[in-house]
Amino acid sequence: MLDNNISEFMENLAHFTHGMAFMFFVIVSLELYLMKNRNSLLKLFFWVVLFWAFLELKDVVYLVDGLWNHSIWDKLNLSIDTWSVPVTILFMFEVLSPRWINWKRALAVSSPFVLLTALHAILRNPFFFKISLMLSLVYGIMAMFIVFRASKKYDQYLKDNFSNLEHLTVRWLRVFIAIFFLGIVVFGVTNWQISWLGDVFFYLFIISFWGFFYVYSKRHILVEAPDLLSFKAIITGETPLPEPSNNKTPNGNFVFTKKLAQLMETDQLYLNPTLTIVELTNAVGTNRTYLSDYLHKELNTNFYDYINSFRIQKACEM
């Protein structure tokens, strides 16, 4: 009797958290719809959240008697859920490289999961669902490698070009991709052996994950960085830079050092809280490549640390 009551309670709790997840995605999608023209990231986020709302809506069929324990339908339904893996990964790539995502790339990344679901539906073999789970793990591992490598290059690019990294840095993305991979593992474990408790845990997980992602994405400011998701950039860590112009004297010294010192020490250009390397190079009369080269090779620093060293010194004098 007690076991039956506990089982009924867990079933009701699973349905309740499922409803919570669905309403969460509906509300967030409505908010994102009003903001989707702000930038490409929020526009893509709107479609991603709408897709997740669809995933939760389709689970309403479990309310039909018999479908919960129907092995073929249940695995087919869960196979569709694995489509969320490439969709979420593509969204994270958009954070690192705005407008990198297009329909061709989206189809190329997502098509293996769609194909496995189609094979499962046609052949009615749960084996294809297990393949989908393993493919999800492979995608998760590859995505972690790409995001960790590209995000570090992205943050370095920011430090070379901006003096204020608030809402620009993507350190948070490295945390989220690790949590996302954990979510893939949790999804695989809870659906290898299905239970109401596993569903409750999973629904609470995705609400928390996407809730925090929504907060960070809404305040994140996109920056047009070099193509960090190209094969060369991912494997070698190299990113394309503009060709330098001649800003050195015949003996190899930089011609703008005196002007730079005047701007920083006398004119105190560093007091501009949003100062960028482009603004500084325009004031100095050089280009970004040469100024960055000077900071790295001559001063052994980057733009962010260089500017903030003056700000720290100024604060200490006050």
Backbone hydrogen bonds, N-H to C=O, Kabsch-Sander energy under -0.5 kcal/mol:
donor,donor_aa,acceptor,acceptor_aa,energy
5,N,1,M,-2.1
6,I,2,L,-2.5
7,S,3,D,-2.4
8,E,4,N,-2.5
9,F,5,N,-2.4
10,M,6,I,-2.6
11,E,7,S,-2.0
12,N,8,E,-2.4
13,L,9,F,-2.5
14,A,10,M,-2.3
15,H,11,E,-2.2
16,F,12,N,-2.2
17,T,13,L,-2.7
18,H,14,A,-2.0
19,G,15,H,-2.1
20,M,16,F,-2.2
21,A,17,T,-2.4
22,F,18,H,-2.3
23,M,19,G,-2.5
24,F,20,M,-2.3
25,F,21,A,-2.2
26,V,22,F,-2.0
27,I,23,M,-2.6
28,V,24,F,-2.6
29,S,25,F,-2.3
30,L,26,V,-1.9
31,E,27,I,-2.0
32,L,28,V,-2.7
33,Y,29,S,-1.9
34,L,30,L,-1.1
35,M,31,E,-0.7
35,M,32,L,-0.6
36,K,32,L,-1.3
38,R,35,M,-2.4
43,K,39,N,-1.7
44,L,40,S,-2.2
45,F,41,L,-2.5
46,F,42,L,-2.0
47,W,43,K,-1.2
48,V,44,L,-2.2
49,V,45,F,-2.8
50,L,46,F,-2.1
51,F,47,W,-1.9
52,W,48,V,-2.0
53,A,49,V,-2.1
54,F,50,L,-1.8
55,L,51,F,-2.0
56,E,52,W,-1.9
57,L,53,A,-2.3
58,K,54,F,-2.3
59,D,55,L,-0.6
59,D,56,E,-0.5
60,V,57,L,-1.8
61,V,58,K,-1.5
62,Y,59,D,-1.8
63,L,60,V,-2.2
64,V,61,V,-1.9
67,L,64,V,-1.6
70,H,67,L,-0.9
71,S,69,N,-0.9
74,D,70,H,-2.9
75,K,71,S,-2.1
76,L,72,I,-2.0
77,N,73,W,-2.7
78,L,74,D,-2.3
79,S,75,K,-2.0
80,I,76,L,-1.6
81,D,77,N,-1.2
82,T,78,L,-1.0
83,W,80,I,-1.6
84,S,81,D,-1.8
85,V,82,T,-1.7
87,V,83,W,-1.6
88,T,84,S,-2.4
89,I,85,V,-2.2
90,L,86,P,-2.5
91,F,87,V,-1.6
92,M,88,T,-1.9
93,F,89,I,-2.0
94,E,90,L,-1.5
95,V,91,F,-1.1
96,L,92,M,-1.2
97,S,93,F,-2.3
100,W,97,S,-2.2
106,A,102,N,-2.5
107,L,103,W,-2.5
108,A,104,K,-2.3
109,V,105,R,-2.2
110,S,106,A,-2.1
111,S,107,L,-2.5
113,F,110,S,-1.0
114,V,110,S,-1.6
115,L,111,S,-2.7
116,L,112,P,-2.0
117,T,113,F,-2.0
118,A,114,V,-2.2
119,L,115,L,-2.4
120,H,116,L,-2.2
121,A,117,T,-2.3
122,I,118,A,-2.3
123,L,119,L,-2.9
124,R,120,H,-1.6
128,F,125,N,-1.7
129,F,126,P,-0.9
130,K,126,P,-1.4
131,I,127,F,-1.8
132,S,128,F,-1.8
133,L,129,F,-2.1
134,M,130,K,-2.2
135,L,131,I,-2.7
136,S,132,S,-2.0
137,L,133,L,-1.7
138,V,134,M,-2.0
139,Y,135,L,-2.7
140,G,136,S,-2.5
141,I,137,L,-2.3
142,M,138,V,-2.4
143,A,139,Y,-2.8
144,M,140,G,-2.1
145,F,141,I,-2.0
146,I,142,M,-2.4
147,V,143,A,-3.1
148,F,144,M,-2.6
149,R,145,F,-2.1
150,A,146,I,-3.1
151,S,147,V,-2.6
152,K,148,F,-1.4
153,K,149,R,-1.5
154,Y,150,A,-2.4
155,D,151,S,-2.5
156,Q,152,K,-1.9
157,Y,153,K,-2.3
158,L,154,Y,-2.1
159,K,155,D,-2.2
160,D,156,Q,-1.5
161,N,157,Y,-0.6
161,N,158,L,-1.2
162,F,158,L,-3.0
163,S,275,L,-1.8
168,L,165,L,-2.3
169,T,165,L,-1.9
173,L,170,V,-1.0
174,R,170,V,-0.8
174,R,171,R,-0.8
175,V,171,R,-1.0
176,F,172,W,-2.0
177,I,173,L,-2.4
178,A,174,R,-1.3
179,I,175,V,-2.2
180,F,176,F,-2.7
181,F,177,I,-2.0
182,L,178,A,-1.9
183,G,179,I,-2.2
184,I,180,F,-1.9
185,V,181,F,-2.0
186,V,182,L,-2.6
187,F,183,G,-2.8
188,G,184,I,-2.4
189,V,185,V,-2.5
190,T,186,V,-2.9
191,N,187,F,-1.6
192,W,188,G,-1.1
193,Q,189,V,-1.3
199,D,195,S,-1.5
200,V,196,W,-2.2
201,F,197,L,-2.4
202,F,198,G,-2.2
203,Y,199,D,-2.7
204,L,200,V,-2.1
205,F,201,F,-1.9
206,I,202,F,-2.4
207,I,203,Y,-1.8
208,S,204,L,-2.1
209,F,205,F,-2.9
210,W,206,I,-2.3
211,G,207,I,-1.7
212,F,208,S,-2.2
213,F,209,F,-2.1
214,Y,210,W,-2.2
215,V,211,G,-1.6
216,Y,212,F,-2.3
217,S,213,F,-2.8
218,K,214,Y,-2.1
219,R,215,V,-1.1
220,H,216,Y,-1.0
221,I,167,H,-3.4
222,L,220,H,-0.6
225,A,223,V,-1.4
228,L,226,P,-1.1
230,S,227,D,-0.7
234,I,230,S,-2.3
235,I,231,F,-2.4
236,T,232,K,-2.5
237,G,232,K,-0.7
237,G,233,A,-1.0
238,E,232,K,-0.7
247,N,245,S,-1.0
249,T,253,N,-2.9
252,G,249,T,-2.4
255,V,247,N,-1.8
257,T,254,F,-0.8
260,L,256,F,-2.6
261,A,257,T,-2.4
262,Q,258,K,-2.1
263,L,259,K,-2.3
264,M,260,L,-2.0
265,E,261,A,-2.9
266,T,261,A,-0.5
266,T,262,Q,-1.8
267,D,262,Q,-2.4
269,L,263,L,-2.4
271,L,268,Q,-1.8
272,N,269,L,-1.7
275,L,272,N,-1.7
277,I,161,N,-3.0
280,L,276,T,-1.9
281,T,277,I,-2.7
282,N,278,V,-2.0
283,A,279,E,-1.7
284,V,280,L,-2.5
285,G,281,T,-2.7
286,T,281,T,-1.8
291,L,287,N,-2.1
292,S,288,R,-2.7
293,D,289,T,-2.3
294,Y,290,Y,-2.4
295,L,291,L,-2.4
296,H,292,S,-2.4
297,K,293,D,-2.7
298,E,293,D,-0.5
298,E,294,Y,-1.8
299,L,294,Y,-1.4
301,T,295,L,-2.5
304,Y,159,K,-3.6
306,Y,302,N,-2.6
307,I,303,F,-2.6
308,N,304,Y,-2.1
309,S,305,D,-1.4
310,F,306,Y,-1.0
310,F,307,I,-0.6
311,R,307,I,-1.5
312,I,308,N,-2.4
313,Q,309,S,-2.0
314,K,310,F,-2.5
315,A,311,R,-2.2
316,C,312,I,-2.0
317,E,313,Q,-1.3
318,M,314,K,-0.8
318,M,315,A,-0.5
